[in-house]
Amino acid sequence: MRVTQAPKPTKLQSTPRRLPVLAAAVFALALSSTGCATKTTLGEKSTEVKETGTTLDASKGAQTTTITQLQKFMWFFSPYRPDIQQGNFVSEEMLAQLKVGMTRDQVRFIFGSSLLEDPFHGNRWDYPFRMAKGNGELTTSRVIVFFGKDGRVERWEGGNLPTEKEYIARIAGPAPQIKASDK
């Protein structure tokens, strides 16, 4: 029986081992240079958006940050971003129904369940709202309802809120105008 040794690999035969590593490096470089949709995450503050206020203050009412015309144009080249609404929308009409002396159930009927019920402050309900449009505009508001020891409304903070009609126009766009001849 004749035993022969396997030939030593040549330089050309040893390159396929490095090929997957090289391909992965090229792919990672291409991915990082082209930009991907995960550059900003929910909750991060974008440097592209002009801030109108640094903190959310209930006494200021609804606050909207807008973007410049250049940013609106450049948004065309970015990946799709859906509109995201979080929290409880409280309109001006809903706030007008709130009266001192109402029970918790009556407040829940008007505003819905509170998004934040602090276990350390059981006499306070927070109704924060945040709407991030896909084009970078951000609308925030907060209404805070304070209850007394008897479980009835003592006071509330928040105001200067949009009406329901303005909110619908913000989501779906302005309503079309009907001409007098069309009636």
GUKEDREN-154163 format. One record per residue (C-alpha): residue number from 0; x, y, z. Coordinates in nm, 4 decimals. Layout:
N
{pos: NUM | px: X | py: Y | pz: Z}
...
//
This chain:
183
{pos: 0 | px: 0.0000 | py: 0.0000 | pz: 0.0000}
{pos: 1 | px: 0.1305 | py: 0.3328 | pz: -0.1009}
{pos: 2 | px: 0.0678 | py: 0.6393 | pz: 0.1154}
{pos: 3 | px: 0.1158 | py: 0.9829 | pz: -0.0302}
{pos: 4 | px: 0.0913 | py: 1.3162 | pz: 0.1393}
{pos: 5 | px: -0.1664 | py: 1.5681 | pz: 0.0311}
{pos: 6 | px: -0.0165 | py: 1.8543 | pz: -0.1613}
{pos: 7 | px: 0.0322 | py: 2.1807 | pz: 0.0280}
{pos: 8 | px: -0.2273 | py: 2.4448 | pz: -0.0626}
{pos: 9 | px: -0.1018 | py: 2.7114 | pz: -0.2897}
{pos: 10 | px: -0.1581 | py: 3.0799 | pz: -0.2324}
{pos: 11 | px: -0.4455 | py: 3.0794 | pz: -0.4816}
{pos: 12 | px: -0.6299 | py: 2.8032 | pz: -0.2964}
{pos: 13 | px: -0.6100 | py: 2.9753 | pz: 0.0464}
{pos: 14 | px: -0.7912 | py: 3.2971 | pz: -0.0618}
{pos: 15 | px: -1.1485 | py: 3.1557 | pz: -0.0469}
{pos: 16 | px: -1.1189 | py: 3.1451 | pz: 0.3316}
{pos: 17 | px: -1.0693 | py: 3.5249 | pz: 0.3431}
{pos: 18 | px: -1.3379 | py: 3.5976 | pz: 0.0849}
{pos: 19 | px: -1.6411 | py: 3.5865 | pz: 0.3258}
{pos: 20 | px: -1.4648 | py: 3.8185 | pz: 0.5701}
{pos: 21 | px: -1.3772 | py: 4.0608 | pz: 0.2899}
{pos: 22 | px: -1.7341 | py: 4.0493 | pz: 0.1530}
{pos: 23 | px: -1.8803 | py: 4.1200 | pz: 0.4973}
{pos: 24 | px: -1.6488 | py: 4.4187 | pz: 0.5420}
{pos: 25 | px: -1.7450 | py: 4.5611 | pz: 0.2016}
{pos: 26 | px: -2.1156 | py: 4.5111 | pz: 0.2777}
{pos: 27 | px: -2.0857 | py: 4.6835 | pz: 0.6171}
{pos: 28 | px: -1.9006 | py: 4.9760 | pz: 0.4593}
{pos: 29 | px: -2.1636 | py: 5.0098 | pz: 0.1861}
{pos: 30 | px: -2.4491 | py: 4.9933 | pz: 0.4374}
{pos: 31 | px: -2.2997 | py: 5.2574 | pz: 0.6630}
{pos: 32 | px: -2.2209 | py: 5.4962 | pz: 0.3775}
{pos: 33 | px: -2.5634 | py: 5.4791 | pz: 0.2088}
{pos: 34 | px: -2.7591 | py: 5.5500 | pz: 0.5248}
{pos: 35 | px: -3.0416 | py: 5.3369 | pz: 0.6451}
{pos: 36 | px: -3.3784 | py: 5.3951 | pz: 0.8078}
{pos: 37 | px: -3.2472 | py: 5.3310 | pz: 1.1571}
{pos: 38 | px: -3.0478 | py: 5.6523 | pz: 1.1872}
{pos: 39 | px: -3.3066 | py: 5.8005 | pz: 1.4232}
{pos: 40 | px: -3.5123 | py: 5.6016 | pz: 1.6644}
{pos: 41 | px: -3.8347 | py: 5.6866 | pz: 1.8388}
{pos: 42 | px: -3.7622 | py: 5.9140 | pz: 2.1271}
{pos: 43 | px: -3.4369 | py: 6.0568 | pz: 1.9884}
{pos: 44 | px: -3.4298 | py: 6.4262 | pz: 1.9168}
{pos: 45 | px: -3.3403 | py: 6.4931 | pz: 1.5567}
{pos: 46 | px: -3.0893 | py: 6.7696 | pz: 1.4923}
{pos: 47 | px: -3.2829 | py: 6.8647 | pz: 1.1799}
{pos: 48 | px: -3.5925 | py: 6.9878 | pz: 1.3638}
{pos: 49 | px: -3.6058 | py: 7.3363 | pz: 1.5117}
{pos: 50 | px: -3.7115 | py: 7.3254 | pz: 1.8744}
{pos: 51 | px: -3.9717 | py: 7.5764 | pz: 1.9938}
{pos: 52 | px: -3.9444 | py: 7.4688 | pz: 2.3567}
{pos: 53 | px: -3.7080 | py: 7.2452 | pz: 2.5458}
{pos: 54 | px: -3.9573 | py: 7.0960 | pz: 2.7883}
{pos: 55 | px: -4.3239 | py: 7.0085 | pz: 2.7717}
{pos: 56 | px: -4.5087 | py: 7.2576 | pz: 2.9888}
{pos: 57 | px: -4.8808 | py: 7.2108 | pz: 3.0517}
{pos: 58 | px: -4.9343 | py: 7.5831 | pz: 3.0930}
{pos: 59 | px: -4.8193 | py: 7.6493 | pz: 2.7360}
{pos: 60 | px: -5.0754 | py: 7.4147 | pz: 2.5830}
{pos: 61 | px: -5.0099 | py: 7.2393 | pz: 2.2534}
{pos: 62 | px: -4.6657 | py: 7.2981 | pz: 2.1059}
{pos: 63 | px: -4.5679 | py: 7.2263 | pz: 1.7456}
{pos: 64 | px: -4.2160 | py: 7.2112 | pz: 1.6093}
{pos: 65 | px: -4.1848 | py: 7.2632 | pz: 1.2366}
{pos: 66 | px: -3.9175 | py: 7.2012 | pz: 0.9784}
{pos: 67 | px: -3.7655 | py: 7.4364 | pz: 0.7211}
{pos: 68 | px: -3.8375 | py: 7.4328 | pz: 0.3482}
{pos: 69 | px: -3.4982 | py: 7.2744 | pz: 0.2779}
{pos: 70 | px: -3.5707 | py: 6.9972 | pz: 0.5261}
{pos: 71 | px: -3.9103 | py: 6.9385 | pz: 0.3632}
{pos: 72 | px: -3.7356 | py: 6.9036 | pz: 0.0273}
{pos: 73 | px: -3.4667 | py: 6.6706 | pz: 0.1621}
{pos: 74 | px: -3.7338 | py: 6.4553 | pz: 0.3307}
{pos: 75 | px: -3.8254 | py: 6.3366 | pz: -0.0188}
{pos: 76 | px: -3.4977 | py: 6.1443 | pz: -0.0349}
{pos: 77 | px: -3.5314 | py: 5.9770 | pz: 0.3045}
{pos: 78 | px: -3.7051 | py: 5.6456 | pz: 0.3737}
{pos: 79 | px: -4.0762 | py: 5.6349 | pz: 0.4503}
{pos: 80 | px: -4.1693 | py: 5.7291 | pz: 0.8045}
{pos: 81 | px: -4.5286 | py: 5.6829 | pz: 0.9189}
{pos: 82 | px: -4.7209 | py: 5.9285 | pz: 1.1346}
{pos: 83 | px: -4.7082 | py: 5.8149 | pz: 1.4976}
{pos: 84 | px: -4.9634 | py: 5.9238 | pz: 1.7551}
{pos: 85 | px: -4.9086 | py: 5.8451 | pz: 2.1216}
{pos: 86 | px: -5.1097 | py: 5.9323 | pz: 2.4273}
{pos: 87 | px: -5.4506 | py: 6.0859 | pz: 2.4849}
{pos: 88 | px: -5.5661 | py: 6.3634 | pz: 2.2523}
{pos: 89 | px: -5.7555 | py: 6.6241 | pz: 2.4524}
{pos: 90 | px: -5.9310 | py: 6.8889 | pz: 2.2456}
{pos: 91 | px: -6.0436 | py: 7.2351 | pz: 2.3409}
{pos: 92 | px: -6.4062 | py: 7.1141 | pz: 2.3404}
{pos: 93 | px: -6.3242 | py: 6.8291 | pz: 2.5785}
{pos: 94 | px: -6.1426 | py: 7.0631 | pz: 2.8158}
{pos: 95 | px: -6.4409 | py: 7.3019 | pz: 2.8131}
{pos: 96 | px: -6.6579 | py: 7.0188 | pz: 2.9565}
{pos: 97 | px: -6.4284 | py: 6.9738 | pz: 3.2577}
{pos: 98 | px: -6.5656 | py: 7.1441 | pz: 3.5708}
{pos: 99 | px: -6.4431 | py: 7.1735 | pz: 3.9281}
{pos: 100 | px: -6.6171 | py: 6.9158 | pz: 4.1496}
{pos: 101 | px: -6.6477 | py: 6.6377 | pz: 3.8885}
{pos: 102 | px: -6.5813 | py: 6.2802 | pz: 4.0005}
{pos: 103 | px: -6.3081 | py: 6.0582 | pz: 3.8606}
{pos: 104 | px: -6.5641 | py: 5.8605 | pz: 3.6610}
{pos: 105 | px: -6.6953 | py: 6.1772 | pz: 3.4992}
{pos: 106 | px: -6.3412 | py: 6.2825 | pz: 3.4030}
{pos: 107 | px: -6.2746 | py: 5.9352 | pz: 3.2642}
{pos: 108 | px: -6.5961 | py: 5.9617 | pz: 3.0589}
{pos: 109 | px: -6.4816 | py: 6.2919 | pz: 2.9021}
{pos: 110 | px: -6.1074 | py: 6.2309 | pz: 2.8510}
{pos: 111 | px: -6.0786 | py: 5.8542 | pz: 2.8606}
{pos: 112 | px: -5.8481 | py: 5.6567 | pz: 3.0881}
{pos: 113 | px: -5.5428 | py: 5.8467 | pz: 3.2016}
{pos: 114 | px: -5.2231 | py: 5.7390 | pz: 3.0351}
{pos: 115 | px: -5.0201 | py: 5.8125 | pz: 3.3468}
{pos: 116 | px: -5.1442 | py: 5.7469 | pz: 3.6974}
{pos: 117 | px: -4.8532 | py: 5.8045 | pz: 3.9312}
{pos: 118 | px: -4.8672 | py: 5.5696 | pz: 4.2332}
{pos: 119 | px: -4.6937 | py: 5.8354 | pz: 4.4440}
{pos: 120 | px: -4.9423 | py: 6.1069 | pz: 4.3420}
{pos: 121 | px: -5.2812 | py: 5.9355 | pz: 4.3375}
{pos: 122 | px: -5.4594 | py: 6.2691 | pz: 4.3187}
{pos: 123 | px: -5.3125 | py: 6.3570 | pz: 3.9774}
{pos: 124 | px: -5.3913 | py: 6.2270 | pz: 3.6286}
{pos: 125 | px: -5.1685 | py: 6.3161 | pz: 3.3334}
{pos: 126 | px: -5.2922 | py: 6.3168 | pz: 2.9747}
{pos: 127 | px: -4.9814 | py: 6.3585 | pz: 2.7557}
{pos: 128 | px: -5.0104 | py: 6.3594 | pz: 2.3773}
{pos: 129 | px: -4.7435 | py: 6.3359 | pz: 2.1060}
{pos: 130 | px: -4.7943 | py: 6.3246 | pz: 1.7315}
{pos: 131 | px: -4.4848 | py: 6.2801 | pz: 1.5155}
{pos: 132 | px: -4.5642 | py: 6.3296 | pz: 1.1488}
{pos: 133 | px: -4.3592 | py: 6.1456 | pz: 0.8921}
{pos: 134 | px: -4.2233 | py: 6.4731 | pz: 0.7559}
{pos: 135 | px: -4.0610 | py: 6.5669 | pz: 1.0881}
{pos: 136 | px: -4.3254 | py: 6.7926 | pz: 1.2402}
{pos: 137 | px: -4.3930 | py: 6.7218 | pz: 1.6051}
{pos: 138 | px: -4.6995 | py: 6.8234 | pz: 1.8083}
{pos: 139 | px: -4.7072 | py: 6.7752 | pz: 2.1844}
{pos: 140 | px: -4.9523 | py: 6.8696 | pz: 2.4562}
{pos: 141 | px: -5.0264 | py: 6.7801 | pz: 2.8154}
{pos: 142 | px: -5.3299 | py: 6.8189 | pz: 3.0393}
{pos: 143 | px: -5.2954 | py: 6.7485 | pz: 3.4109}
{pos: 144 | px: -5.6051 | py: 6.7002 | pz: 3.6284}
{pos: 145 | px: -5.5716 | py: 6.7330 | pz: 4.0070}
{pos: 146 | px: -5.8195 | py: 6.5703 | pz: 4.2452}
{pos: 147 | px: -5.8910 | py: 6.6522 | pz: 4.6095}
{pos: 148 | px: -5.9040 | py: 6.4081 | pz: 4.8979}
{pos: 149 | px: -6.2717 | py: 6.3438 | pz: 4.8230}
{pos: 150 | px: -6.1879 | py: 6.2274 | pz: 4.4680}
{pos: 151 | px: -6.3323 | py: 6.5339 | pz: 4.2949}
{pos: 152 | px: -6.1594 | py: 6.7731 | pz: 4.0520}
{pos: 153 | px: -5.9916 | py: 7.0651 | pz: 4.2293}
{pos: 154 | px: -5.8025 | py: 7.2173 | pz: 3.9352}
{pos: 155 | px: -5.6308 | py: 7.1332 | pz: 3.6077}
{pos: 156 | px: -5.3402 | py: 7.2556 | pz: 3.4002}
{pos: 157 | px: -5.3314 | py: 7.2794 | pz: 3.0262}
{pos: 158 | px: -5.5036 | py: 7.4911 | pz: 2.7743}
{pos: 159 | px: -5.4554 | py: 7.6529 | pz: 2.4356}
{pos: 160 | px: -5.5302 | py: 7.3150 | pz: 2.2799}
{pos: 161 | px: -5.6368 | py: 7.2529 | pz: 1.9202}
{pos: 162 | px: -6.0018 | py: 7.1972 | pz: 1.8386}
{pos: 163 | px: -6.1176 | py: 6.8632 | pz: 1.7036}
{pos: 164 | px: -6.1581 | py: 7.0191 | pz: 1.3583}
{pos: 165 | px: -5.7981 | py: 7.1451 | pz: 1.3629}
{pos: 166 | px: -5.6763 | py: 6.8026 | pz: 1.4734}
{pos: 167 | px: -5.8584 | py: 6.6270 | pz: 1.1878}
{pos: 168 | px: -5.7165 | py: 6.8827 | pz: 0.9432}
{pos: 169 | px: -5.3699 | py: 6.8106 | pz: 1.0806}
{pos: 170 | px: -5.4081 | py: 6.4379 | pz: 1.0196}
{pos: 171 | px: -5.6017 | py: 6.4279 | pz: 0.6916}
{pos: 172 | px: -5.5215 | py: 6.7698 | pz: 0.5484}
{pos: 173 | px: -5.7534 | py: 7.0685 | pz: 0.5149}
{pos: 174 | px: -6.1133 | py: 7.0056 | pz: 0.4148}
{pos: 175 | px: -6.1977 | py: 7.0902 | pz: 0.0527}
{pos: 176 | px: -6.3928 | py: 7.4117 | pz: 0.0036}
{pos: 177 | px: -6.7428 | py: 7.3698 | pz: -0.1425}
{pos: 178 | px: -6.8444 | py: 7.6271 | pz: -0.4011}
{pos: 179 | px: -7.1845 | py: 7.7981 | pz: -0.3735}
{pos: 180 | px: -7.2774 | py: 7.6657 | pz: -0.7203}
{pos: 181 | px: -7.2242 | py: 7.3036 | pz: -0.6031}
{pos: 182 | px: -7.4878 | py: 7.3253 | pz: -0.3305}
//
